[in-house]
Amino acid sequence: MQSRYNDMTIYKRILIKLSGAAIAGKEHVGVSPESVNYITKEILAVRDLGVQTAIVVGGGNFFRGNLSDVWGIERAEADMVGMVSTVINCMLLCSALKSQCNYDVRVMTAIPMPAVAEPFLRLKALKHLDNGSIVIFAAGIGQPFFTTDYTCIQRAVETRCDAVFVAKNGVDGVYSADPNKEKDAVKFDSISYQDVIAKGLKVMDPSAFILAQEYSVKLNVFDFNEPGIMVKLLNGENVGTVIR
């Protein structure tokens, strides 16, 4: 069914959830210029369709809050380091996007960093999106104990996104089991939030699922390594898995 907002695509406004691993590429840590270039092209292909585009990027290629025990520090402090890691990724992605297009690109942080980015203000974010800017949300929600999975759902609800595009690396949807371990795992074309939770399928943070279910957020889970897949989704092709 075509969106009432845009005759060309099924959604008017989406939020793309990228992992830190997507930034790192094959190295798994740090930043891969080739991966950032690929990400940039895929995002701009979406924006070129006239789709209003918001982005949340993880920071796991630099640091994860769940490493607090390894480092012998408190989880709250480790999560703050993780949030700052997302800011680095967002600034890099912003710079890469600006170098490849004429669209306005904004980074908005949940932690005030006026020297490098705008503070997140919901109404201002909505205005940027309405004006056609690509908006990248950094630093999670500004509080420890929340993952970027949770952040992407909250920001999608706050900015009235029609769907969240959950970009996975090497997995082309939601399966009944880990397809890398179980050869008989079955891929779902569509599945409900209730079934994901009941079956214990590890797609996103469970708290993110609860929030998504409460606000009826539509999720599209797909393999980001397939070039052009987000354009296929926006054109209504049956790829990946829809969670609704």
N, C-alpha and C positions, 0 to 999 in steps of 0.2 A: 504493500500500500504506500503510495507516495505521500510525503509530508505536505501538509497544507502550506508550509512556509516556503518550500523551494521545489519547483517543478523538475529540477535536474537531479536531486538526490533525496534519499528517504529521511534525512535529518537536516535540520537547520543549524544546530549547534551541538558539538560533541566535545567530550573531554578524553584525551588520549593519555593512558597510564603507561609510562615507560619505566623499565627497571634500570638500576645502575649498571647491570650486566650488559644491557643494550649499548650503553656508552663505552664500556670497556672492550666489547668485542671478544675475540678469541683469547685475549690475555687475561680476562676475568677480573683484573684489577687495573686501576688507573684509567686512562683515556686513550681510545683508539681513534686517530683522525679519520681513518676509513669508515669506521662505524658511525661517527658523528656526521660525516658527509652523507652516508646512506640514510640516516635518520632525518636529516635536513630535507633531502629530496622527497622522502615519503610524506613528511608533514606538509611540504609545499604543494605536493600533488593534491592533498586534501583541501588546502586553502584555495588553490586555484579553481576548485569546483564551486567556490562561493560559500563554503561551509565555515561557520564561525568556529574557531579552534582554540580550545584551552588544553593545557598540558600539565601533568604532574610527573616529576621524575624522581626515582629513588636515588639513594646515595650509597648503595652497597658496594660499589666499586672502590670506594674509599674507606668507609667504616659503617658497621652495623651496630645498633644499640644492643643487640643480643650478645655481643662480644664482651659485655661488661665483666662477666666472671673471668674470662681469659685475661683481661687487663687488670683485674682486681680493683675495679672502680664501681661506684654506684650506678644502677641502671638509669636513673634520671640524668646523671651527668653523661653517660654513654649515649643516651638518646639525643642529648643536645649536640654532641659531636656529630652524630648521624644527620641531624637536621642541617648543620652547617655544611656537611658533605653534599646535601641536595642542592644547596645554594651554588656551590662550585659547578655542579653539573648543569644547573639551570642557566648560569651566566655563560658557560661555554656554548650551550645550545643556542642561547639568544644571539650571541656573537656570530655563530655559524649561520643562523637563519638570516640575520641582517646582511651578511656578506653575499647571500645568494638571491635576495629578493628586495622588492621595494615596499613590502608590507611593514607596517609598524609592529614592532615586537616588544612586549613588556614583560619584565620579571617582577612579580609581586611576592614579597616575603611575609611570613607570619611572625617572624622575629624582626623588629625594626633594624634596618641596615641602610639608612638614608644615603650613604655614600655610594652604594652599589645597586640599589633597587628600591622600588616603591613599596610602602607598607601595604599589606592586603587590606583593602576596604571593599566590602561586597558590592556596594552601589557603584564604586569606581570601576571595579572589574566588569560589571555588567555594561557600563558605558563603553569601556574599551572594546568589549566583544561586539556590542552593537555597532561600533564604528569600524569594525573589520580588523582590529588588531589581533595578533596572535598573543595570547596571554599564558605565561608560564608561572605556575604556582610553586614557590619554594619554601623550604623550612617547615614542611608538614603543616600542622595546625598550631605550631608554636608551643606545644606542650609535650612532655615526655610520655611514654607508654602508649603512643599511638603510631601505627605504621603508616607508610605512604598509601597502602591499600585503603585504609580508613580515610585518609586525607582526600584521595581522589573521589570517593563517594560523597564526602561532605562538601567538597568544592563543587561537584557536579550538581548537587541539590541546591546549594546556595546560588549558583549562577544559572540555574534553570536549563541545564543541558538535556538534550533529548536522549542521549545515550552515553555510556562510557565504553571506550574501546580499550580493552585490556590486552596489551601487546605482550605475548609470551615469546620466549626464545627457544625454538626447536620443538614446540608442542603446538599442534594445529587445532586445539580445542579442548573441551572437557571430556575426559574418559572415565569409564567405570573403575579403572585402576591406573596405576602408573604405566603408561605404554612402553616405557623404557625397561620395565622389569617384568611386565605381564604381557605376553604375546597375544593373549585372548582378550585384552582390554577392548571395550567397545566405546567408540566415540559417539557422543550425543550431538545431534543437530540442534536440539532445543531441550532445555531442562528448567525446572522451576527452582526458586530459592529453597523451598521446603525440601525438595529432593536432594539438592546439593548438601544441605546441612544434615539431613537424615542419613545419607550415604557416607558422610564423612569425607567428601571429596575436597582435596586441598587445592583450591584454585586461588583463593584470596584469604586474607585474615578473616576469621569467623565474625568478628565484630563489624567488619566492613559489610559482610553479607547481611547481617541483621539490620544495619542502617539502610542498605540498598532495598531490602525487602519492605521495610517500613514506609519508604518513600517511593516505592515502585520504580526504582531506577533500572533501566534496561542495560544489560551488559553484553558486549560482544567480545568473545575470547577467541584469539586467533594467533597464528604463527607470524610474528613480525618479520621473520627472515624471508618470507615470500614477497618479492617486490610487487608493489601495486595492490596488495591485498586490502588496504583500507579504502582505496577507490572502488574495488569490487564490492565491498560491504556497503558503501554509500550508494552504489548503483543498484542495490537490492539483490546481489548474487548470494546464493546460499553457501557461504564459506564459514569455517570456524564453528563456534557454538554460541547460541543465543541463550542467555539466562534472563528470565523474566518472571 
